[in-house]
Amino acid sequence: MNEKREIAQSATTFNKQADSLVRGLIGRGRSSHGTVRMFVILLGAFAFFTFLEPEIFLNPVNLSNIMIVSPEIGVLSVAMMLAMLTGGIDLSIVAIANLSAITITTIYSEMAAVDQEQASSLVFVIIGLGLLVGLCAGLLNGVLISYVGIAPILATLGTMQIFNGIAIVWTGGKTLYGAPEHLSMLGKVGILNVPFLFLAFVLISIVVALFLNKSSLGRKTQLLGSNPVAATYSGINPRLVLMSTYVLTGFLGGIAGILFLVRNPTSSADYGSSYVLLVIVIAVLGGTNPNGGFATVAGVVLATLALQTLASGFSAIRLSAYEYAIAQGTILISVMILDQLSINRRRKKSPQVKSKRVMNEEA
């Protein structure tokens, strides 16, 4: 009897491990598919606009602008990807970035008005306070979602309104000037004609990718998104993982706020008001499953560059922002249709695979 129990337990363990392996391979396959897809779209867009307007599109100033504008949107998209990886969403991410930028601008400008040297000497502390604002905002989202149990879309919709309201009251609805000169200087430098902003974006993306694929918390985040029940039975604390994830998205929002100031030394409550929908589109196009479970940082980076290339190309051929919005929606819907068709084909094949397995076992 004991031997039979041991055999049954071993078989159960093997089945669970096999199931986990298959799920992981499927997730990687979908993620790599999203990365390849966005790479093809990026190359296609680049080639198309180069053919139509080579003198304008290939102008070094235009290429530099693509690399300068992409990072702030890209970091926000990576943050959105992390929230969606758990099966949630963070609608407050742009508001967090603006609140962080406003905090840095206000503290630095007021200190500089009294003592410029002291303000310059404490610039890193002031930037740290901006990041702390992002962390606290992410913590609030995490508490509402993981401990109170509010749905992520509703929780972050509410905090978005709160953060936007605080920013408007704080600034009086005006644009603030007087951000640290150190940040403005970073926006003007680069290495081998590659802007600092773009290098920072690449570095942040690499760090997040390593976090997801190499750290224990990153793997728990992916498992929680793919199968919350299995994650709970595996000994994972879902509340702690959700809390940590939203704190991290808030921190990335704070970093995005700093990148706002590096690109443009002003801050306001409504900066990047159209970014929320854009970063959701980028995250999904980059291979992130809206229901959670798998995502790829490389896909998000390529999707960011692809859409920014598309926006720059539309400007080069003198098309309006509304036509660019139409193109965005068309690409998103097309990708979703292709993904759904692929899922339907796999579902149709699965009964055939099962029937063949049964026939082999009977034989």
Helices and strands as residue ranges (DSSP letters): H 2-52, H 54-57, H 60-85, H 93-114, H 116-121, H 123-142, I 143-148, H 152-171, E 176-177, H 181-186, E 190-191, E 194-195, H 196-214, H 216-226, H 228-233, H 238-263, E 266-267, H 275-285, H 297-316, H 321-362
